[in-house]
Amino acid sequence: MKGFTLIEVLIYSALIAMIISGSLIAVYQIIEGSDSIQNKIIMEQEANFLISKIRWALTGATTIISPTIGASSSTLSINKANYSENPIVFDLNLNNLRIKQGSGNPAILNNQNIAINNLIFEHLTASGSGPEGLKISLTVNNKLFTTIIYLRK
């Protein structure tokens, strides 16, 4: 007699079902992991972009108006040498980092999918032969990014 018994069919069916369900779970986890990594990359690129915009403004800065030396603030106001749209002001408004140049209207710098939770500018005093600097603490989607930019005079 040729063929499979009922028990063999049930065992093979159960094995195939386990293999298929295991494969689906693995594929789902790969897709979820890929989305998580993609979101993290976007967040880090956005933070780097925002810090580079602030670094651009500080290149050639002649005066940091706010915060004063030794103080910290959520607003940065500077004057740049040979720049017609002074002052340049960075501030935080409704989870958005904004830049205002001269008497123009503020422009939002960050992507609408990114929330800036906190922004602190700390004006560091010059010490010894070292120049004064600006410490930037930027919290993007609840992740803290910190950098120090030293000013050249």
Buried (B, 14 or more C-beta within 10 A) or exposed (E): EEEEEEEEEEEEEEEEEEEEEEEEEEEEEEEEEEEEEEEEEBBBEBBEBBBEBBEEBBEBBEEBBBBEEEEBBBBBBBBBEEBEEBBBBBBBEEBBBBBBBEEEEBEBBBBEEBBBEEBBBBBBEEEEEEEBBBBBBBBBBEEEBEBEBEBEE
